[in-house]
């Protein structure tokens, strides 16, 4: 959670970030701190990464 919020605090507002976490509170805290550029996804990171990998491989 601290890394997600830390990244949100350090990057410029024009950079879109995606926060993937299994904990709703992490995604909520990131959006509550005013990160308009943050997109929150509540899911298991392992499942998310495997699906992302399959989609990216299918694009090539």
PQR file with spaces between the fields and no chain letter, atoms N, CA, C, O and H, PARSE charges and radii, in Angstrom:
ATOM       1  N    UNK     1       0.823   -1.185    0.000 -0.4000 1.5000
ATOM       2  CA   UNK     1       0.000    0.000    0.000 -0.0000 2.0000
ATOM       3  C    UNK     1       0.872    1.255    0.000  0.5500 1.7000
ATOM       4  O    UNK     1       0.587    2.206   -0.728 -0.5500 1.4000
ATOM       5  N    UNK     2       1.912    1.265    0.797 -0.4000 1.5000
ATOM       6  CA   UNK     2       2.754    2.455    0.870 -0.0000 2.0000
ATOM       7  C    UNK     2       3.446    2.742   -0.449  0.5500 1.7000
ATOM       8  O    UNK     2       3.634    3.905   -0.806 -0.5500 1.4000
ATOM       9  H    UNK     2       2.144    0.493    1.389  0.4000 1.0000
ATOM      10  N    UNK     3       3.831    1.695   -1.184 -0.4000 1.5000
ATOM      11  CA   UNK     3       4.473    1.902   -2.474 -0.0000 2.0000
ATOM      12  C    UNK     3       3.496    2.513   -3.480  0.5500 1.7000
ATOM      13  O    UNK     3       3.870    3.396   -4.251 -0.5500 1.4000
ATOM      14  H    UNK     3       3.678    0.750   -0.894  0.4000 1.0000
ATOM      15  N    UNK     4       2.252    2.047   -3.472 -0.4000 1.5000
ATOM      16  CA   UNK     4       1.250    2.596   -4.387 -0.0000 2.0000
ATOM      17  C    UNK     4       1.028    4.074   -4.130  0.5500 1.7000
ATOM      18  O    UNK     4       0.992    4.874   -5.064 -0.5500 1.4000
ATOM      19  H    UNK     4       1.948    1.329   -2.845  0.4000 1.0000
ATOM      20  N    UNK     5       0.880    4.433   -2.873 -0.4000 1.5000
ATOM      21  CA   UNK     5       0.640    5.828   -2.517 -0.0000 2.0000
ATOM      22  C    UNK     5       1.898    6.660   -2.777  0.5500 1.7000
ATOM      23  O    UNK     5       1.803    7.797   -3.240 -0.5500 1.4000
ATOM      24  H    UNK     5       0.909    3.783   -2.114  0.4000 1.0000
ATOM      25  N    UNK     6       3.073    6.099   -2.483 -0.4000 1.5000
ATOM      26  CA   UNK     6       4.330    6.807   -2.735 -0.0000 2.0000
ATOM      27  C    UNK     6       4.524    7.115   -4.207  0.5500 1.7000
ATOM      28  O    UNK     6       4.917    8.225   -4.566 -0.5500 1.4000
ATOM      29  H    UNK     6       3.150    5.175   -2.108  0.4000 1.0000
ATOM      30  N    UNK     7       4.249    6.135   -5.067 -0.4000 1.5000
ATOM      31  CA   UNK     7       4.360    6.353   -6.517 -0.0000 2.0000
ATOM      32  C    UNK     7       3.366    7.415   -6.961  0.5500 1.7000
ATOM      33  O    UNK     7       3.703    8.292   -7.755 -0.5500 1.4000
ATOM      34  H    UNK     7       3.930    5.233   -4.776  0.4000 1.0000
ATOM      35  N    UNK     8       2.147    7.337   -6.453 -0.4000 1.5000
ATOM      36  CA   UNK     8       1.135    8.340   -6.804 -0.0000 2.0000
ATOM      37  C    UNK     8       1.546    9.745   -6.402  0.5500 1.7000
ATOM      38  O    UNK     8       1.203   10.712   -7.083 -0.5500 1.4000
ATOM      39  H    UNK     8       1.873    6.624   -5.808  0.4000 1.0000
ATOM      40  N    UNK     9       2.279    9.867   -5.301 -0.4000 1.5000
ATOM      41  CA   UNK     9       2.732   11.178   -4.836 -0.0000 2.0000
ATOM      42  C    UNK     9       3.910   11.721   -5.633  0.5500 1.7000
ATOM      43  O    UNK     9       4.081   12.936   -5.735 -0.5500 1.4000
ATOM      44  H    UNK     9       2.558    9.082   -4.748  0.4000 1.0000
ATOM      45  N    UNK    10       4.721   10.839   -6.196 -0.4000 1.5000
ATOM      46  CA   UNK    10       5.964   11.281   -6.838 -0.0000 2.0000
ATOM      47  C    UNK    10       5.854   11.551   -8.337  0.5500 1.7000
ATOM      48  O    UNK    10       6.654   12.317   -8.875 -0.5500 1.4000
ATOM      49  H    UNK    10       4.582    9.852   -6.113  0.4000 1.0000
ATOM      50  N    UNK    11       4.897   10.951   -9.017 -0.4000 1.5000
ATOM      51  CA   UNK    11       4.852   11.111  -10.466 -0.0000 2.0000
ATOM      52  C    UNK    11       4.002   12.320  -10.857  0.5500 1.7000
ATOM      53  O    UNK    11       3.119   12.724  -10.100 -0.5500 1.4000
ATOM      54  H    UNK    11       4.248   10.328   -8.579  0.4000 1.0000
ATOM      55  N    UNK    12       4.257   12.893  -12.018 -0.4000 1.5000
ATOM      56  CA   UNK    12       3.462   14.036  -12.475 -0.0000 2.0000
ATOM      57  C    UNK    12       1.995   13.651  -12.684  0.5500 1.7000
ATOM      58  O    UNK    12       1.676   12.484  -12.911 -0.5500 1.4000
ATOM      59  H    UNK    12       4.974   12.564  -12.633  0.4000 1.0000
ATOM      60  N    UNK    13       1.129   14.625  -12.606 -0.4000 1.5000
ATOM      61  CA   UNK    13      -0.311   14.368  -12.709 -0.0000 2.0000
ATOM      62  C    UNK    13      -0.741   13.933  -14.102  0.5500 1.7000
ATOM      63  O    UNK    13      -1.830   13.380  -14.256 -0.5500 1.4000
ATOM      64  H    UNK    13       1.389   15.573  -12.422  0.4000 1.0000
ATOM      65  N    UNK    14       0.075   14.165  -15.115 -0.4000 1.5000
ATOM      66  CA   UNK    14      -0.306   13.769  -16.479 -0.0000 2.0000
ATOM      67  C    UNK    14       0.014   12.302  -16.769  0.5500 1.7000
ATOM      68  O    UNK    14      -0.352   11.799  -17.832 -0.5500 1.4000
ATOM      69  H    UNK    14       0.960   14.614  -14.990  0.4000 1.0000
ATOM      70  N    UNK    15       0.687   11.604  -15.852 -0.4000 1.5000
ATOM      71  CA   UNK    15       1.027   10.192  -16.039 -0.0000 2.0000
ATOM      72  C    UNK    15      -0.077    9.327  -15.430  0.5500 1.7000
ATOM      73  O    UNK    15      -0.360    9.419  -14.235 -0.5500 1.4000
ATOM      74  H    UNK    15       0.985   12.013  -14.989  0.4000 1.0000
ATOM      75  N    UNK    16      -0.689    8.497  -16.253 -0.4000 1.5000
ATOM      76  CA   UNK    16      -1.740    7.599  -15.766 -0.0000 2.0000
ATOM      77  C    UNK    16      -1.107    6.390  -15.087  0.5500 1.7000
ATOM      78  O    UNK    16      -0.205    5.760  -15.639 -0.5500 1.4000
ATOM      79  H    UNK    16      -0.460    8.422  -17.223  0.4000 1.0000
ATOM      80  N    UNK    17      -1.582    6.073  -13.893 -0.4000 1.5000
ATOM      81  CA   UNK    17      -1.089    4.912  -13.155 -0.0000 2.0000
ATOM      82  C    UNK    17      -2.225    3.927  -12.925  0.5500 1.7000
ATOM      83  O    UNK    17      -3.394    4.307  -12.864 -0.5500 1.4000
ATOM      84  H    UNK    17      -2.314    6.584  -13.444  0.4000 1.0000
ATOM      85  N    UNK    18      -1.864    2.666  -12.799 -0.4000 1.5000
ATOM      86  CA   UNK    18      -2.837    1.618  -12.516 -0.0000 2.0000
ATOM      87  C    UNK    18      -2.416    0.949  -11.222  0.5500 1.7000
ATOM      88  O    UNK    18      -1.296    0.451  -11.107 -0.5500 1.4000
ATOM      89  H    UNK    18      -0.914    2.358  -12.848  0.4000 1.0000
ATOM      90  N    UNK    19      -3.306    0.937  -10.258 -0.4000 1.5000
ATOM      91  CA   UNK    19      -3.064    0.290   -8.978 -0.0000 2.0000
ATOM      92  C    UNK    19      -3.840   -1.016   -8.957  0.5500 1.7000
ATOM      93  O    UNK    19      -5.070   -1.008   -8.990 -0.5500 1.4000
ATOM      94  H    UNK    19      -4.216    1.341  -10.352  0.4000 1.0000
ATOM      95  N    UNK    20      -3.125   -2.144   -8.904 -0.4000 1.5000
ATOM      96  CA   UNK    20      -3.745   -3.464   -8.849 -0.0000 2.0000
ATOM      97  C    UNK    20      -3.435   -4.053   -7.481  0.5500 1.7000
ATOM      98  O    UNK    20      -2.272   -4.264   -7.140 -0.5500 1.4000
ATOM      99  H    UNK    20      -2.126   -2.150   -8.877  0.4000 1.0000
ATOM     100  N    UNK    21      -4.470   -4.317   -6.704 -0.4000 1.5000
ATOM     101  CA   UNK    21      -4.273   -4.861   -5.366 -0.0000 2.0000
ATOM     102  C    UNK    21      -5.483   -5.691   -4.994  0.5500 1.7000
ATOM     103  O    UNK    21      -6.586   -5.454   -5.486 -0.5500 1.4000
ATOM     104  H    UNK    21      -5.415   -4.146   -6.982  0.4000 1.0000
ATOM     105  N    UNK    22      -5.274   -6.665   -4.124 -0.4000 1.5000
ATOM     106  CA   UNK    22      -6.379   -7.495   -3.670 -0.0000 2.0000
ATOM     107  C    UNK    22      -7.154   -6.807   -2.548  0.5500 1.7000
ATOM     108  O    UNK    22      -8.261   -7.215   -2.196 -0.5500 1.4000
ATOM     109  H    UNK    22      -4.377   -6.858   -3.724  0.4000 1.0000
ATOM     110  N    UNK    23      -6.555   -5.764   -1.998 -0.4000 1.5000
ATOM     111  CA   UNK    23      -7.167   -5.037   -0.883 -0.0000 2.0000
ATOM     112  C    UNK    23      -7.897   -3.796   -1.396  0.5500 1.7000
ATOM     113  O    UNK    23      -7.312   -2.946   -2.067 -0.5500 1.4000
ATOM     114  H    UNK    23      -5.655   -5.433   -2.284  0.4000 1.0000
ATOM     115  N    UNK    24      -9.171   -3.713   -1.071 -0.4000 1.5000
ATOM     116  CA   UNK    24      -9.975   -2.550   -1.477 -0.0000 2.0000
ATOM     117  C    UNK    24      -9.438   -1.280   -0.825  0.5500 1.7000
ATOM     118  O    UNK    24      -9.471   -0.209   -1.431 -0.5500 1.4000
ATOM     119  H    UNK    24      -9.646   -4.404   -0.527  0.4000 1.0000
ATOM     120  N    UNK    25      -8.948   -1.393    0.397 -0.4000 1.5000
ATOM     121  CA   UNK    25      -8.491   -0.201    1.114 -0.0000 2.0000
ATOM     122  C    UNK    25      -7.299    0.459    0.423  0.5500 1.7000
ATOM     123  O    UNK    25      -7.181    1.684    0.445 -0.5500 1.4000
ATOM     124  H    UNK    25      -8.921   -2.263    0.890  0.4000 1.0000
ATOM     125  N    UNK    26      -6.429   -0.317   -0.181 -0.4000 1.5000
ATOM     126  CA   UNK    26      -5.280    0.256   -0.888 -0.0000 2.0000
ATOM     127  C    UNK    26      -5.733    1.090   -2.070  0.5500 1.7000
ATOM     128  O    UNK    26      -5.276    2.218   -2.253 -0.5500 1.4000
ATOM     129  H    UNK    26      -6.525   -1.312   -0.199  0.4000 1.0000
ATOM     130  N    UNK    27      -6.624    0.542   -2.865 -0.4000 1.5000
ATOM     131  CA   UNK    27      -7.133    1.256   -4.043 -0.0000 2.0000
ATOM     132  C    UNK    27      -7.912    2.491   -3.610  0.5500 1.7000
ATOM     133  O    UNK    27      -7.809    3.544   -4.239 -0.5500 1.4000
ATOM     134  H    UNK    27      -6.995   -0.375   -2.716  0.4000 1.0000
ATOM     135  N    UNK    28      -8.686    2.367   -2.547 -0.4000 1.5000
ATOM     136  CA   UNK    28      -9.474    3.493   -2.040 -0.0000 2.0000
ATOM     137  C    UNK    28      -8.576    4.607   -1.520  0.5500 1.7000
ATOM     138  O    UNK    28      -8.822    5.780   -1.800 -0.5500 1.4000
ATOM     139  H    UNK    28      -8.770    1.511   -2.036  0.4000 1.0000
ATOM     140  N    UNK    29      -7.540    4.258   -0.769 -0.4000 1.5000
ATOM     141  CA   UNK    29      -6.633    5.279   -0.237 -0.0000 2.0000
ATOM     142  C    UNK    29      -5.913    6.019   -1.353  0.5500 1.7000
ATOM     143  O    UNK    29      -5.680    7.224   -1.247 -0.5500 1.4000
ATOM     144  H    UNK    29      -7.339    3.305   -0.541  0.4000 1.0000
ATOM     145  N    UNK    30      -5.561    5.321   -2.409 -0.4000 1.5000
ATOM     146  CA   UNK    30      -4.888    5.981   -3.524 -0.0000 2.0000
ATOM     147  C    UNK    30      -5.824    6.969   -4.214  0.5500 1.7000
ATOM     148  O    UNK    30      -5.411    8.075   -4.564 -0.5500 1.4000
ATOM     149  H    UNK    30      -5.750    4.343   -2.495  0.4000 1.0000
ATOM     150  N    UNK    31      -7.068    6.579   -4.409 -0.4000 1.5000
ATOM     151  CA   UNK    31      -8.009    7.496   -5.068 -0.0000 2.0000
ATOM     152  C    UNK    31      -8.453    8.617   -4.137  0.5500 1.7000
ATOM     153  O    UNK    31      -8.731    9.722   -4.603 -0.5500 1.4000
ATOM     154  H    UNK    31      -7.403    5.681   -4.124  0.4000 1.0000
ATOM     155  N    UNK    32      -8.528    8.358   -2.826 -0.4000 1.5000
ATOM     156  CA   UNK    32      -8.937    9.387   -1.863 -0.0000 2.0000
ATOM     157  C    UNK    32      -7.910   10.494   -1.703  0.5500 1.7000
ATOM     158  O    UNK    32      -8.265   11.612   -1.332 -0.5500 1.4000
ATOM     159  H    UNK    32      -8.302    7.460   -2.448  0.4000 1.0000
ATOM     160  N    UNK    33      -6.648   10.207   -1.975 -0.4000 1.5000
ATOM     161  CA   UNK    33      -5.614   11.227   -1.798 -0.0000 2.0000
ATOM     162  C    UNK    33      -5.573   12.209   -2.966  0.5500 1.7000
ATOM     163  O    UNK    33      -4.732   13.107   -2.998 -0.5500 1.4000
ATOM     164  H    UNK    33      -6.359    9.299   -2.277  0.4000 1.0000
ATOM     165  N    UNK    34      -6.484   12.036   -3.925 -0.4000 1.5000
ATOM     166  CA   UNK    34      -6.597   12.996   -4.999 -0.0000 2.0000
ATOM     167  C    UNK    34      -5.884   12.606   -6.266  0.5500 1.7000
ATOM     168  O    UNK    34      -5.647   13.458   -7.122 -0.5500 1.4000
ATOM     169  H    UNK    34      -7.167   11.306   -3.899  0.4000 1.0000
ATOM     170  N    UNK    35      -5.533   11.341   -6.418 -0.4000 1.5000
ATOM     171  CA   UNK    35      -4.861   10.889   -7.631 -0.0000 2.0000
ATOM     172  C    UNK    35      -5.878   10.720   -8.756  0.5500 1.7000
ATOM     173  O    UNK    35      -6.423    9.634   -8.951 -0.5500 1.4000
ATOM     174  H    UNK    35      -5.726   10.648   -5.723  0.4000 1.0000
ATOM     175  N    UNK    36      -6.125   11.789   -9.485 -0.4000 1.5000
ATOM     176  CA   UNK    36      -7.095   11.718  -10.576 -0.0000 2.0000
ATOM     177  C    UNK    36      -6.571   10.849  -11.712  0.5500 1.7000
ATOM     178  O    UNK    36      -7.349   10.314  -12.501 -0.5500 1.4000
ATOM     179  H    UNK    36      -5.682   12.671   -9.327  0.4000 1.0000
ATOM     180  N    UNK    37      -5.245   10.708  -11.792 -0.4000 1.5000
ATOM     181  CA   UNK    37      -4.657    9.912  -12.858 -0.0000 2.0000
ATOM     182  C    UNK    37      -4.619    8.431  -12.512  0.5500 1.7000
ATOM     183  O    UNK    37      -4.234    7.620  -13.354 -0.5500 1.4000
ATOM     184  H    UNK    37      -4.613   11.142  -11.151  0.4000 1.0000
ATOM     185  N    UNK    38      -5.009    8.053  -11.292 -0.4000 1.5000
ATOM     186  CA   UNK    38      -4.910    6.659  -10.850 -0.0000 2.0000
ATOM     187  C    UNK    38      -6.161    5.873  -11.218  0.5500 1.7000
ATOM     188  O    UNK    38      -7.286    6.332  -11.019 -0.5500 1.4000
ATOM     189  H    UNK    38      -5.322    8.712  -10.607  0.4000 1.0000
ATOM     190  N    UNK    39      -5.940    4.684  -11.757 -0.4000 1.5000
ATOM     191  CA   UNK    39      -7.018    3.752  -12.057 -0.0000 2.0000
ATOM     192  C    UNK    39      -6.852    2.583  -11.094  0.5500 1.7000
ATOM     193  O    UNK    39      -5.781    1.979  -11.038 -0.5500 1.4000
ATOM     194  H    UNK    39      -5.026    4.311  -11.918  0.4000 1.0000
ATOM     195  N    UNK    40      -7.876    2.263  -10.348 -0.4000 1.5000
ATOM     196  CA   UNK    40      -7.792    1.198   -9.366 -0.0000 2.0000
ATOM     197  C    UNK    40      -8.480   -0.073   -9.829  0.5500 1.7000
ATOM     198  O    UNK    40      -9.606   -0.036  -10.325 -0.5500 1.4000
ATOM     199  H    UNK    40      -8.746    2.754  -10.393  0.4000 1.0000
ATOM     200  N    UNK    41      -7.796   -1.199   -9.664 -0.4000 1.5000
ATOM     201  CA   UNK    41      -8.351   -2.508   -9.997 -0.0000 2.0000
ATOM     202  C    UNK    41      -8.175   -3.393   -8.772  0.5500 1.7000
ATOM     203  O    UNK    41      -7.056   -3.600   -8.302 -0.5500 1.4000
ATOM     204  H    UNK    41      -6.881   -1.229   -9.260  0.4000 1.0000
ATOM     205  N    UNK    42      -9.286   -3.915   -8.257 -0.4000 1.5000
ATOM     206  CA   UNK    42      -9.239   -4.792   -7.097 -0.0000 2.0000
ATOM     207  C    UNK    42      -9.344   -6.233   -7.592  0.5500 1.7000
ATOM     208  O    UNK    42     -10.410   -6.679   -8.017 -0.5500 1.4000
ATOM     209  H    UNK    42     -10.195   -3.747   -8.639  0.4000 1.0000
ATOM     210  N    UNK    43      -8.221   -6.953   -7.531 -0.4000 1.5000
ATOM     211  CA   UNK    43      -8.161   -8.345   -7.967 -0.0000 2.0000
ATOM     212  C    UNK    43      -6.874   -8.963   -7.442  0.5500 1.7000
ATOM     213  O    UNK    43      -6.031   -8.268   -6.875 -0.5500 1.4000
ATOM     214  H    UNK    43      -7.355   -6.590   -7.186  0.4000 1.0000
ATOM     215  N    UNK    44      -6.727  -10.244   -7.628 -0.4000 1.5000
ATOM     216  CA   UNK    44      -5.491  -10.930   -7.299 -0.0000 2.0000
ATOM     217  C    UNK    44      -4.442  -10.553   -8.350  0.5500 1.7000
ATOM     218  O    UNK    44      -4.688  -10.690   -9.548 -0.5500 1.4000
ATOM     219  H    UNK    44      -7.412  -10.809   -8.089  0.4000 1.0000
ATOM     220  N    UNK    45      -3.289  -10.086   -7.908 -0.4000 1.5000
ATOM     221  CA   UNK    45      -2.264   -9.605   -8.829 -0.0000 2.0000
ATOM     222  C    UNK    45      -1.771  -10.730   -9.741  0.5500 1.7000
ATOM     223  O    UNK    45      -1.518  -10.501  -10.924 -0.5500 1.4000
ATOM     224  H    UNK    45      -3.089   -9.975   -6.935  0.4000 1.0000
ATOM     225  N    UNK    46      -1.634  -11.936   -9.204 -0.4000 1.5000
ATOM     226  CA   UNK    46      -1.185  -13.065  -10.018 -0.0000 2.0000
ATOM     227  C    UNK    46      -2.131  -13.345  -11.170  0.5500 1.7000
ATOM     228  O    UNK    46      -1.688  -13.566  -12.297 -0.5500 1.4000
ATOM     229  H    UNK    46      -1.840  -12.123   -8.243  0.4000 1.0000
ATOM     230  N    UNK    47      -3.414  -13.338  -10.905 -0.4000 1.5000
ATOM     231  CA   UNK    47      -4.416  -13.542  -11.950 -0.0000 2.0000
ATOM     232  C    UNK    47      -4.366  -12.402  -12.963  0.5500 1.7000
ATOM     233  O    UNK    47      -4.416  -12.640  -14.170 -0.5500 1.4000
ATOM     234  H    UNK    47      -3.774  -13.158   -9.990  0.4000 1.0000
ATOM     235  N    UNK    48      -4.268  -11.180  -12.481 -0.4000 1.5000
ATOM     236  CA   UNK    48      -4.218  -10.017  -13.361 -0.0000 2.0000
ATOM     237  C    UNK    48      -3.018  -10.087  -14.300  0.5500 1.7000
ATOM     238  O    UNK    48      -3.151   -9.853  -15.501 -0.5500 1.4000
ATOM     239  H    UNK    48      -4.227  -10.987  -11.501  0.4000 1.0000
ATOM     240  N    UNK    49      -1.841  -10.413  -13.748 -0.4000 1.5000
ATOM     241  CA   UNK    49      -0.636  -10.452  -14.577 -0.0000 2.0000
ATOM     242  C    UNK    49      -0.683  -11.568  -15.610  0.5500 1.7000
ATOM     243  O    UNK    49      -0.217  -11.382  -16.734 -0.5500 1.4000
ATOM     244  H    UNK    49      -1.734  -10.604  -12.772  0.4000 1.0000
ATOM     245  N    UNK    50      -1.236  -12.723  -15.252 -0.4000 1.5000
ATOM     246  CA   UNK    50      -1.321  -13.803  -16.238 -0.0000 2.0000
ATOM     247  C    UNK    50      -2.283  -13.440  -17.371  0.5500 1.7000
ATOM     248  O    UNK    50      -2.009  -13.743  -18.532 -0.5500 1.4000
ATOM     249  H    UNK    50      -1.614  -12.873  -14.338  0.4000 1.0000
ATOM     250  N    UNK    51      -3.390  -12.803  -17.050 -0.4000 1.5000
ATOM     251  CA   UNK    51      -4.331  -12.371  -18.095 -0.0000 2.0000
ATOM     252  C    UNK    51      -3.735  -11.250  -18.951  0.5500 1.7000
ATOM     253  O    UNK    51      -3.929  -11.226  -20.166 -0.5500 1.4000
ATOM     254  H    UNK    51      -3.613  -12.557  -16.107  0.4000 1.0000
ATOM     255  N    UNK    52      -3.016  -10.335  -18.325 -0.4000 1.5000
ATOM     256  CA   UNK    52      -2.360   -9.257  -19.068 -0.0000 2.0000
ATOM     257  C    UNK    52      -1.313   -9.839  -20.017  0.5500 1.7000
ATOM     258  O    UNK    52      -1.216   -9.419  -21.170 -0.5500 1.4000
ATOM     259  H    UNK    52      -2.858  -10.355  -17.338  0.4000 1.0000
ATOM     260  N    UNK    53      -0.543  -10.789  -19.542 -0.4000 1.5000
ATOM     261  CA   UNK    53       0.474  -11.436  -20.369 -0.0000 2.0000
ATOM     262  C    UNK    53      -0.160  -12.113  -21.578  0.5500 1.7000
ATOM     263  O    UNK    53       0.338  -11.962  -22.694 -0.5500 1.4000
ATOM     264  H    UNK    53      -0.622  -11.131  -18.605  0.4000 1.0000
ATOM     265  N    UNK    54      -1.248  -12.856  -21.381 -0.4000 1.5000
ATOM     266  CA   UNK    54      -1.941  -13.520  -22.489 -0.0000 2.0000
ATOM     267  C    UNK    54      -2.438  -12.517  -23.507  0.5500 1.7000
ATOM     268  O    UNK    54      -2.323  -12.739  -24.712 -0.5500 1.4000
ATOM     269  H    UNK    54      -1.652  -12.979  -20.475  0.4000 1.0000
ATOM     270  N    UNK    55      -2.996  -11.403  -23.027 -0.4000 1.5000
ATOM     271  CA   UNK    55      -3.504  -10.386  -23.962 -0.0000 2.0000
ATOM     272  C    UNK    55      -2.358   -9.715  -24.734  0.5500 1.7000
ATOM     273  O    UNK    55      -2.483   -9.462  -25.933 -0.5500 1.4000
ATOM     274  H    UNK    55      -3.089  -11.222  -22.048  0.4000 1.0000
ATOM     275  N    UNK    56      -1.254   -9.430  -24.054 -0.4000 1.5000
ATOM     276  CA   UNK    56      -0.132   -8.793  -24.736 -0.0000 2.0000
ATOM     277  C    UNK    56       0.510   -9.719  -25.763  0.5500 1.7000
ATOM     278  O    UNK    56       0.910   -9.264  -26.834 -0.5500 1.4000
ATOM     279  H    UNK    56      -1.153   -9.635  -23.081  0.4000 1.0000
ATOM     280  N    UNK    57       0.613  -11.001  -25.456 -0.4000 1.5000
ATOM     281  CA   UNK    57       1.170  -11.968  -26.406 -0.0000 2.0000
ATOM     282  C    UNK    57       0.245  -12.091  -27.616  0.5500 1.7000
ATOM     283  O    UNK    57       0.715  -12.244  -28.743 -0.5500 1.4000
ATOM     284  H    UNK    57       0.288  -11.370  -24.585  0.4000 1.0000
ATOM     285  N    UNK    58      -1.051  -12.027  -27.389 -0.4000 1.5000
ATOM     286  CA   UNK    58      -2.018  -12.127  -28.485 -0.0000 2.0000
ATOM     287  C    UNK    58      -1.991  -10.922  -29.411  0.5500 1.7000
ATOM     288  O    UNK    58      -2.473  -11.001  -30.541 -0.5500 1.4000
ATOM     289  H    UNK    58      -1.433  -11.903  -26.474  0.4000 1.0000
ATOM     290  N    UNK    59      -1.431   -9.798  -28.947 -0.4000 1.5000
ATOM     291  CA   UNK    59      -1.381   -8.589  -29.760 -0.0000 2.0000
ATOM     292  C    UNK    59      -0.250   -8.632  -30.771  0.5500 1.7000
ATOM     293  O    UNK    59      -0.282   -7.886  -31.750 -0.5500 1.4000
ATOM     294  H    UNK    59      -1.039   -9.733  -28.029  0.4000 1.0000
ATOM     295  N    UNK    60       0.759   -9.489  -30.566 -0.4000 1.5000
ATOM     296  CA   UNK    60       1.916   -9.495  -31.470 -0.0000 2.0000
ATOM     297  C    UNK    60       1.686  -10.373  -32.669  0.5500 1.7000
ATOM     298  O    UNK    60       2.562  -10.489  -33.526 -0.5500 1.4000
ATOM     299  H    UNK    60       0.786  -10.095  -29.771  0.4000 1.0000
